[in-house]
Amino acid sequence: MRVFNRTGAALALLMLCGAAQAADLNVRLDARDILRKHVHTDLSLAVQPGPLTLVFPQWIPGEHGPTGPLETLIGMRLVANGHELTWQRDPFDMFAVKTTVPAGTSRLEIALDTGLPTEGGEFTAGPASSAQLAVISWNQFVLFPKGRDAAKLTTAATLLAPPQWQLSSSLALSPQGDGAVGLEEVSLAQLIDSPVQMGRYLRRIELPGSAPLPQLKHVISIAADSDAAFTLPGDFAASYGRLVAQAGMLFGTRMYRHYTWLLTLSDHTTHFGLEHHESSDDRVDEGSLGDVPQREGVAELLAHEYVHSWNGKYRRPAGLLSPDYQKPMDGSLLWVYEGMTQFWGNVLPVRAGLTPPESYRDDLASVAGYFDIQTGNRWRPLADTAVAAQVLYNAPTTWSLSRRSVDFYDASHFLWLNVDSELRTRSGGKVSLDDYVKRFYAGSGGAPALKPYVEADVYATLASLVPADWHAIIHRHLDSLGPETLLDALKGAGWQLTYSADKNPYLEAQQKRRKSTVRLWSIGLALDSKNTVVETVESRAAAKAGIGPGMEILAVNGHRFSGEVLDAALEAAKADKKPIDFLIQDADYYRTISVTYTDGPRWPHLTRIEGKPDLLGEVLKARTN
């Protein structure tokens, strides 16, 4: 255990002063006490005498909001020439602290102590460690001068991990004499873009070489809470090698030197995916590789974050640039940044053979069915969900059907399917969305780069392939209300949304894994694993009868509640036309609510439209050189 005191801090700062002084910023992160959720960081920053404002990273790329955590800071000291400096927080900017650098000072020494979260928080602000592993996101452990472009701030970093833990990162790692591991010297922006994964159980799986640049190395680095979590199918490396190949054929060039997926299998960390240029931070349940449905979900996650290397890291909306992590981001083009990535993140695993086409269609049917019953899209356009992303990411699950969530992910999948269909139809089958991708994301390849764009660039590239009013085609999705535009896009690809009593296999697997009960398309209810209502469809029977979020369902028609009991009640009501009685616990009160619903079970499915070309099938076909 490391105890913070003046003597210990002074020694650490002196050690840091003697290392790599040529860098603008030296970072020495001590994670040896991370099992106690404690991290100590020593920074050495090149400065000039006079007033200085230091900032913590606020607007984190890929998180699309001011998500840089401040509440994890539990200790901070600023030292110049051996003397501790006073500091004050800017009362109007919580991410900024002000100090004065005394004359004769060329470097400012900063000691930070961080208490990692054990619950709550989104993305990198959430739990990131367990007793067996951790992910280090550098944005949480640095301060730098306000107004400085992080891409121009040279940085040298070292890291100390718990004994016997292995480390993995997209940056080159080299052992240091004091037990620390050094990272290759890069800019602060690239360091923040390069998390480090570490753990007791860690394996790096190198994928086979893939066209068009087989010499580039692709690695899936897996850290898990137990050795038993490494339940990998025999063709794991080969199948992800095919994913790399399909992405290479889609984009044509690779805008990285090498690529590493940092896949974390843990029930004790926040679960999400976050893109970086040469890696991605992917966190899922510990048992996610143990069965087929969960493996398919992992494949979609890894494909999604991989696509971001091109769409988001290389080509990025100009409004999402924040060189010092303080400039507020404009999410207006997240229907490109995230929406197109969602499209390819689902399509590429099918092309690579990681996901069967029928699983893809069942998933797409569930998404289409969600928007079909959603009441939020009757008042709030899709475009607004992108603009309001920084608010919607942290919004509660309850009332999401009425409010809308970060719908620019899934709803934009249909937008880009529509663009693909329009390109194919208008060109007589000669042009598709693949051609747009090759042109819009073309680059020299071989190294990370950044090429910003604005909305007009999207329409200009599409028009260069097939003349059309692309602004109008796309803004039908962005600006219109209701689900009709989305469902029309599906029909344009040769498929339509239908409902039947047969369960949707994708939804059934999801509910089984989450132990939830979702009957939104019939009676209009979604319940969590504790049988508490988390969502209702305002236009459906349950909500009209008075059932709402937060209520716990104890019994149905006198039987203790379960999904099977509810399904039996739906079937019975269809036959006898009698109301369904729900015993409800609402806080400290109990009551029975009778719901009149007689249409039986309903589940969303995709069915082919006879006589129309199967353009969706064409989208899903594997590409060849």
C-alpha positions in Angstrom: 0.0 0.0 0.0 1.3 3.4 -0.9 0.9 6.1 1.7 0.9 9.7 0.4 3.1 12.1 2.4 5.4 15.0 1.7 8.6 13.0 1.8 7.3 10.2 -0.5 5.8 12.7 -3.0 9.1 14.7 -3.1 11.1 11.6 -3.9 8.7 10.6 -6.7 8.8 14.1 -8.1 12.6 14.1 -8.1 12.6 10.7 -9.9 10.2 12.1 -12.5 12.3 15.2 -13.0 15.3 13.1 -13.9 13.4 11.3 -16.7 12.9 12.3 -20.3 13.0 16.0 -19.6 12.8 16.8 -23.3 9.1 16.0 -23.3 6.6 18.8 -22.6 4.8 16.5 -20.2 6.2 13.5 -18.3 3.6 11.1 -16.7 4.4 8.4 -14.1 1.3 6.5 -13.1 1.6 4.2 -10.1 -1.3 1.6 -10.2 0.2 -0.9 -7.8 -2.5 0.0 -5.3 -5.3 -0.3 -7.8 -6.9 -3.3 -6.0 -7.8 -0.7 -3.4 -9.1 1.6 -6.2 -6.3 4.0 -5.6 -3.9 5.4 -8.3 -1.1 7.9 -7.8 0.2 10.0 -10.7 3.2 12.2 -10.9 3.4 14.8 -13.7 6.3 17.0 -14.7 5.2 19.8 -17.0 7.4 22.3 -18.9 6.2 25.8 -17.9 7.2 29.5 -18.0 7.0 31.9 -15.0 3.7 33.8 -14.5 0.0 33.0 -14.3 -1.0 29.5 -15.4 -4.3 27.8 -15.9 -4.3 24.1 -15.9 -7.2 22.0 -17.1 -8.5 18.4 -16.7 -9.7 16.9 -20.0 -13.5 17.6 -20.2 -14.9 16.7 -23.6 -13.6 13.2 -24.3 -13.5 12.0 -27.9 -16.0 9.3 -28.6 -18.0 10.0 -25.5 -19.6 13.0 -27.1 -20.1 15.0 -23.9 -18.3 16.7 -21.0 -17.7 13.4 -19.4 -14.1 13.8 -18.0 -14.5 12.8 -14.3 -13.6 15.4 -11.6 -15.0 13.6 -8.6 -12.4 10.9 -8.7 -9.6 13.4 -7.7 -8.8 12.8 -4.0 -5.4 14.6 -3.8 -3.4 17.3 -5.7 -0.2 19.1 -5.1 1.7 21.6 -7.3 5.4 22.0 -6.6 7.9 24.5 -8.3 11.6 24.3 -7.3 10.8 22.4 -4.2 8.1 24.8 -3.0 4.4 24.0 -2.9 2.2 26.4 -4.8 -1.3 27.5 -3.9 -4.1 27.1 -6.5 -7.7 28.1 -7.0 -10.5 26.5 -9.1 -12.1 28.7 -11.7 -15.6 29.3 -10.2 -17.1 29.3 -13.7 -15.1 26.3 -15.1 -14.9 23.3 -12.8 -12.3 21.7 -15.0 -9.8 24.6 -14.6 -7.4 25.5 -11.8 -5.3 28.6 -11.6 -1.8 29.1 -10.1 1.2 31.4 -10.5 4.5 29.9 -11.5 7.4 31.6 -9.7 10.4 33.1 -11.5 13.2 30.7 -12.3 10.9 27.7 -12.8 11.1 25.7 -16.0 9.1 22.7 -14.9 6.0 22.3 -12.6 5.7 19.1 -10.7 2.1 17.9 -10.1 1.1 15.0 -7.8 -2.4 13.6 -8.2 -4.2 10.9 -6.3 -7.2 9.3 -7.8 -10.0 7.2 -6.1 -11.5 5.0 -8.8 -15.3 4.6 -8.9 -17.0 1.5 -7.7 -20.4 2.2 -9.2 -22.2 4.6 -11.5 -20.5 6.7 -14.1 -20.7 6.3 -17.9 -17.9 5.3 -20.3 -14.4 5.9 -18.9 -15.9 7.7 -15.8 -17.4 4.4 -14.7 -15.8 1.4 -12.9 -12.7 0.3 -14.8 -11.1 -2.3 -12.5 -11.6 -5.5 -10.6 -9.4 -7.7 -8.4 -7.9 -9.2 -11.5 -7.7 -6.5 -14.1 -8.0 -2.8 -15.0 -8.1 -0.4 -17.9 -6.2 2.8 -17.7 -7.8 5.7 -19.5 -5.2 8.5 -19.5 -7.7 11.4 -19.6 -8.4 10.7 -15.9 -4.8 11.2 -14.8 -3.4 14.3 -16.5 -3.5 18.1 -16.2 -2.1 20.4 -18.9 -2.1 24.1 -19.8 -5.5 25.6 -20.9 -5.6 26.4 -24.6 -2.7 24.1 -25.6 -3.4 21.7 -28.5 -2.9 18.3 -27.0 -1.7 17.0 -30.4 1.3 19.3 -30.1 2.2 18.5 -26.5 5.0 15.9 -26.4 4.5 13.3 -23.7 6.6 10.5 -22.1 4.7 8.1 -19.9 5.5 5.2 -17.6 3.2 2.9 -15.7 3.7 0.6 -12.6 1.2 -2.3 -12.4 0.5 -4.7 -9.6 3.0 -7.7 -9.5 2.4 -10.5 -11.9 0.0 -8.4 -14.1 0.6 -8.2 -17.8 0.1 -5.0 -19.9 -1.3 -4.4 -23.3 -1.7 -1.3 -25.4 -1.5 -0.1 -29.0 1.6 1.9 -28.0 4.9 0.1 -27.8 5.8 -1.0 -24.2 9.3 -1.3 -22.8 10.4 -2.4 -19.3 12.1 0.2 -17.1 14.7 -0.5 -14.5 12.5 0.5 -11.5 9.8 -2.0 -12.4 7.8 0.4 -14.4 6.8 0.0 -18.1 7.6 2.8 -20.5 5.3 3.7 -23.3 6.6 5.1 -26.7 6.8 8.8 -26.6 3.8 10.4 -28.4 1.7 13.5 -28.1 -0.7 13.9 -25.2 -3.6 13.5 -27.7 -2.2 10.2 -28.8 -1.6 9.1 -25.2 -5.2 9.8 -24.3 -6.2 8.0 -27.4 -4.2 4.9 -26.3 -5.6 3.2 -23.1 -3.6 0.5 -21.4 -5.2 -2.8 -20.4 -3.6 -4.8 -17.7 -4.5 -7.9 -15.7 -3.5 -11.2 -14.1 -5.2 -13.2 -16.9 -4.4 -11.6 -20.2 -3.9 -13.1 -23.6 -2.9 -11.4 -26.9 -4.2 -13.2 -30.0 -2.6 -12.2 -33.2 -4.9 -12.4 -36.3 -3.8 -13.8 -39.6 -2.6 -11.3 -42.2 -5.3 -9.9 -44.4 -5.5 -8.1 -47.8 -4.9 -5.5 -49.0 -2.0 -4.9 -46.5 -1.3 -8.3 -44.9 1.9 -7.0 -43.2 -0.1 -4.9 -40.7 -0.5 -6.5 -37.3 -4.0 -7.0 -35.8 -4.3 -8.2 -32.2 -7.2 -9.0 -29.9 -6.0 -8.6 -26.4 -8.3 -10.2 -23.8 -8.1 -9.5 -20.1 -10.6 -11.5 -17.9 -11.5 -11.9 -14.3 -10.8 -15.7 -14.5 -8.9 -18.1 -16.8 -12.2 -19.9 -17.3 -13.5 -16.9 -19.2 -11.3 -17.7 -22.2 -13.8 -19.9 -23.9 -12.8 -19.3 -27.5 -14.0 -21.2 -30.5 -11.3 -22.9 -32.5 -11.7 -20.5 -35.4 -11.6 -17.4 -33.3 -8.5 -15.9 -34.8 -9.4 -16.9 -38.3 -12.9 -15.5 -38.1 -11.7 -12.1 -36.9 -9.0 -12.3 -39.5 -11.9 -12.4 -42.0 -13.4 -9.3 -40.3 -10.1 -7.5 -40.9 -10.1 -8.6 -44.5 -13.7 -7.5 -45.1 -13.0 -4.1 -43.6 -9.9 -3.7 -45.7 -11.8 -4.4 -48.9 -14.5 -1.9 -47.8 -12.3 1.0 -46.9 -9.4 0.2 -49.3 -6.7 1.8 -47.0 -5.9 1.3 -43.4 -5.4 4.5 -41.4 -3.2 3.0 -38.7 0.2 1.4 -38.2 -1.4 -1.6 -36.4 -4.6 -2.3 -34.5 -5.4 -3.8 -31.1 -8.8 -4.6 -29.6 -8.6 -4.3 -25.8 -11.4 -6.7 -24.9 -12.2 -6.8 -21.2 -14.3 -9.7 -19.8 -15.6 -8.7 -16.4 -18.8 -8.4 -14.4 -17.3 -5.6 -12.3 -16.5 -2.9 -14.9 -18.7 -0.6 -16.9 -19.7 -2.2 -20.1 -19.3 -0.2 -23.3 -17.1 0.2 -26.4 -14.9 3.3 -27.0 -13.0 3.9 -30.2 -9.4 4.9 -30.5 -7.4 5.3 -33.7 -5.2 2.2 -33.3 -7.2 0.4 -30.6 -10.5 0.2 -28.9 -11.6 -0.2 -25.3 -14.3 -2.9 -25.3 -15.8 -4.1 -22.0 -18.4 -6.9 -21.7 -19.6 -9.5 -19.2 -17.1 -12.1 -18.0 -19.0 -14.9 -19.7 -19.6 -13.2 -23.0 -17.5 -15.6 -25.1 -19.3 -18.6 -23.5 -22.3 -18.9 -25.8 -23.2 -18.1 -29.4 -25.7 -15.2 -28.9 -23.2 -13.3 -26.7 -20.3 -14.0 -29.0 -22.3 -12.5 -31.8 -22.9 -9.4 -29.7 -19.1 -9.2 -29.0 -18.5 -9.4 -32.8 -20.8 -6.5 -33.4 -19.1 -4.5 -30.7 -15.6 -5.2 -31.9 -16.6 -4.5 -35.5 -18.3 -1.2 -34.5 -15.3 0.2 -32.7 -13.0 -1.0 -35.5 -14.9 0.9 -38.1 -14.5 4.0 -36.0 -10.8 3.9 -36.8 -11.9 5.3 -40.2 -15.2 6.8 -39.4 -14.7 9.0 -36.4 -11.0 9.0 -35.8 -9.7 9.6 -39.4 -12.7 11.3 -40.9 -14.3 13.3 -38.1 -17.0 16.0 -38.1 -15.4 19.4 -37.6 -17.9 20.1 -34.8 -16.5 17.2 -32.8 -12.9 18.6 -32.7 -11.8 19.9 -29.3 -8.0 20.3 -29.4 -7.7 21.1 -25.7 -10.6 18.9 -24.6 -12.4 22.0 -23.3 -14.2 23.3 -26.5 -17.8 22.0 -26.4 -18.6 19.5 -29.1 -21.3 19.8 -31.7 -23.0 16.4 -32.2 -25.1 17.3 -35.2 -23.4 14.8 -37.5 -23.5 11.8 -35.1 -25.8 10.2 -37.6 -22.7 9.8 -39.7 -20.1 9.3 -37.0 -22.2 6.8 -35.0 -25.0 6.0 -37.4 -22.9 4.8 -40.3 -20.6 3.0 -37.9 -23.6 1.2 -36.5 -24.6 0.2 -40.0 -21.1 -1.3 -40.9 -20.6 -2.6 -37.4 -23.6 -4.9 -37.9 -23.0 -5.7 -41.6 -19.3 -6.6 -41.5 -19.6 -9.5 -39.0 -22.1 -11.0 -41.4 -19.7 -10.6 -44.3 -17.0 -12.2 -42.2 -19.1 -15.1 -41.2 -19.2 -14.1 -37.5 -22.9 -13.5 -37.5 -25.5 -15.5 -39.5 -27.7 -13.4 -41.9 -30.8 -14.6 -40.0 -29.4 -13.3 -36.7 -28.7 -10.0 -38.3 -32.3 -9.8 -39.7 -33.8 -10.8 -36.3 -31.8 -8.0 -34.7 -32.9 -5.5 -37.4 -36.5 -6.6 -37.0 -36.3 -5.9 -33.2 -34.9 -2.4 -33.9 -37.5 -1.6 -36.5 -40.2 -2.9 -34.2 -38.9 -0.6 -31.4 -39.2 2.5 -33.6 -42.6 1.3 -34.9 -44.1 1.5 -31.4 -42.0 4.4 -30.2 -44.0 7.5 -29.3 -41.0 9.8 -29.0 -40.5 9.9 -32.7 -44.0 11.4 -33.1 -42.7 14.6 -31.6 -38.9 14.6 -31.6 -37.0 14.2 -34.9 -34.0 12.0 -35.3 -31.7 15.0 -35.9 -32.4 16.3 -32.4 -31.2 13.1 -30.7 -27.8 13.8 -32.2 -27.7 17.4 -31.2 -28.8 16.4 -27.6 -26.5 13.4 -27.3 -24.6 14.8 -24.3 -27.9 14.9 -22.4 -29.4 11.6 -23.8 -26.4 9.4 -23.0 -27.0 9.8 -19.3 -30.8 9.8 -19.4 -32.6 7.1 -17.5 -34.0 4.0 -19.3 -37.5 4.7 -18.1 -39.6 6.8 -20.5 -37.1 6.4 -23.3 -39.8 5.3 -25.7 -41.6 8.6 -25.1 -38.5 10.8 -24.8 -36.2 9.0 -27.4 -32.6 8.0 -26.5 -29.4 8.1 -28.5 -31.4 7.0 -31.6 -28.9 8.3 -34.0 -27.2 4.8 -33.6 -30.0 2.4 -34.6 -32.3 4.7 -36.6 -29.4 5.9 -38.8 -28.8 2.2 -39.7 -32.0 2.5 -41.8 -30.9 5.9 -43.1 -27.7 4.4 -44.6 -29.6 1.3 -45.8 -31.8 3.8 -47.7 -28.8 5.6 -49.1 -27.4 2.2 -50.3 -30.7 1.3 -51.9 -30.9 4.7 -53.7 -27.4 4.4 -55.0 -28.0 0.9 -56.3 -31.4 1.7 -57.9 -30.3 5.0 -59.5 -27.1 3.5 -60.9 -28.7 0.3 -62.2 -26.8 -1.7 -59.7 -23.4 -0.3 -60.6 -22.8 1.8 -57.4 -23.4 1.0 -53.7 -22.6 2.4 -50.3 -19.3 0.5 -50.5 -18.2 2.9 -53.3 -19.1 5.9 -51.2 -17.0 4.5 -48.4 -13.9 4.0 -50.6 -14.2 7.5 -51.9 -15.1 9.4 -48.7 -12.6 7.6 -46.4 -9.7 7.3 -48.9 -6.3 8.2 -47.5 -2.6 7.5 -47.9 -2.8 4.8 -45.2 -0.2 3.4 -42.8 -0.4 6.0 -40.0 -3.1 7.8 -38.0 -4.4 11.0 -39.5 -7.3 13.4 -39.0 -9.3 14.8 -41.9 -12.3 16.8 -40.7 -15.5 17.2 -42.7 -18.8 19.1 -42.7 -22.3 18.0 -43.8 -22.0 19.3 -47.3 -19.0 17.0 -47.9 -21.2 14.0 -47.4 -23.7 15.1 -50.1 -21.0 16.2 -52.5 -19.3 12.8 -52.3 -22.6 11.0 -52.9 -23.4 13.3 -55.8 -20.0 12.6 -57.3 -21.1 8.9 -57.5 -24.8 9.3 -58.4 -26.4 12.7 -59.0 -29.4 13.2 -56.7 -30.8 15.5 -54.1 -29.0 13.7 -51.3 -29.7 16.4 -48.8 -33.4 15.8 -49.2 -33.1 12.0 -49.2 -31.2 12.0 -45.9 -33.1 14.8 -44.2 -36.3 12.9 -44.7 -34.9 10.6 -42.0 -33.4 13.4 -39.9 -36.4 15.8 -39.9 -39.6 13.8 -40.4 -41.7 12.5 -37.5 -43.1 9.0 -37.1 -41.6 5.6 -38.2 -42.8 5.7 -41.8 -39.5 6.9 -43.4 -37.6 4.3 -41.5 -40.0 1.5 -42.5 -40.0 2.7 -46.1 -36.2 2.3 -46.2 -36.6 -1.3 -45.1 -39.1 -1.9 -47.9 -36.8 -0.2 -50.4 -34.3 -3.0 -49.6 -36.9 -5.7 -50.3 -38.0 -6.4 -46.7 -40.9 -5.4 -44.4 -41.7 -5.4 -40.7 -44.4 -7.9 -39.7 -45.6 -9.3 -36.4 -46.6 -12.8 -35.3 -47.0 -14.9 -32.2 -43.7 -16.6 -33.0 -40.9 -15.3 -30.8 -38.1 -13.4 -32.3 -34.9 -15.5 -31.6 -32.7 -12.5 -31.1 -35.0 -10.9 -28.6 -35.6 -14.2 -26.8 -31.9 -14.7 -26.3 -31.4 -11.2 -25.1 -34.2 -11.4 -22.6 -32.9 -14.8 -21.3 -29.4 -13.4 -20.8 -30.7 -10.3 -19.0 -33.5 -12.1 -17.2 -35.9 -9.5 -18.4 -39.4 -9.6 -19.7 -40.2 -7.4 -22.8 -43.7 -7.5 -24.2 -43.7 -4.1 -25.8 -45.3 -5.1 -29.1 -48.3 -6.8 -27.4 -49.5 -5.5 -24.1 -46.8 -2.7 -24.0 -44.6 -3.6 -21.1 -40.9 -4.0 -20.4 -39.7 -5.4 -17.1 -36.2 -5.8 -15.6 -34.8 -8.9 -13.8 -36.6 -7.9 -10.6 -40.0 -7.7 -12.5 -40.1 -4.0 -12.1 -41.6 -2.0 -15.0 -38.9 0.0 -16.7 -40.9 1.0 -19.8 -44.4 1.2 -21.2 -45.8 2.0 -24.6 -48.1 4.9 -23.9 -50.5 3.9 -26.7 -50.8 0.3 -25.5 -53.1 -1.5 -23.1 -50.9 -1.7 -20.0 -50.2 2.1 -19.9 -53.8 2.9 -20.7 -55.0 0.8 -17.7 -52.6 2.6 -15.3 -49.4 0.6 -15.2 -46.2 2.7 -15.2 -42.5 2.7 -14.6 -41.3 1.8 -11.1 -44.2 -0.6 -10.4 -43.4 -4.2 -9.5 -45.6 -6.9 -10.9 -46.1 -9.6 -8.4 -48.7 -11.8 -10.0 -50.9 -12.2 -13.2 -54.4 -13.6 -12.9 -53.5 -14.9 -9.4 -50.3 -16.7 -10.5 -46.8 -15.5 -9.3 -45.3 -13.5 -12.1 -42.9 -14.8 -14.7 -42.6 -14.3 -18.5 -44.2 -17.6 -19.1 -47.1 -16.8 -16.9 -47.6 -13.5 -18.7 -47.5 -15.3 -22.1 -50.1 -17.8 -21.0 -52.3 -14.9 -19.8 -52.0 -13.2 -23.2 -53.0 -16.4 -25.0 -55.9 -17.0 -22.6 -57.2 -13.4 -23.0 -57.1 -13.8 -26.8 -59.4 -16.9 -26.5 -61.8 -15.8 -23.7 -61.7 -12.0 -24.2 -61.4 -11.4 -20.5 -59.3 -8.7 -18.9 -55.8 -9.7 -17.5 -55.4 -8.9 -13.7 -52.0 -7.7 -12.6 -51.2 -7.6 -8.9 -49.0 -4.5 -8.5 -46.7 -3.3 -5.7 -46.2 0.4 -6.0 -43.7 1.5 -3.2 -45.6 0.5 0.0 -49.0 0.0 -1.7 -50.6 -3.0 -3.4 -53.4 -3.0 -5.9 -54.8 -5.0 -8.8 -55.0 -3.4 -12.2 -57.2 -5.0 -14.9 -55.8 -4.7 -18.4 -58.0 -5.3 -21.4 -55.9 -6.8 -24.2 -57.1 -9.6 -26.5 -54.6 -9.7 -29.5 -52.3 -12.3 -28.0 -48.5 -12.4 -28.2 -46.8 -10.2 -30.9 -43.2 -10.3 -31.9 -41.4 -8.3 -34.7 -40.0 -10.1 -37.7 -38.7 -9.2 -41.2 -40.3 -10.8 -44.2 -39.4 -10.6 -47.9 -41.5 -8.5 -50.2 -42.4 -10.6 -53.2 -41.3 -9.2 -56.5 -38.8 -6.7 -55.1 -35.0 -7.2 -55.4 -33.3 -8.3 -52.2 -31.0 -5.4 -51.8 -30.4 -6.2 -48.1 -29.1 -9.6 -49.2 -26.7 -7.8 -51.5 -25.4 -5.6 -48.7 -24.7 -8.7 -46.5 -22.7 -10.7 -49.1 -19.0 -11.2 -48.4 -16.7 -9.2 -50.7 -13.8 -10.8 -52.6 -10.6 -9.2 -53.9 
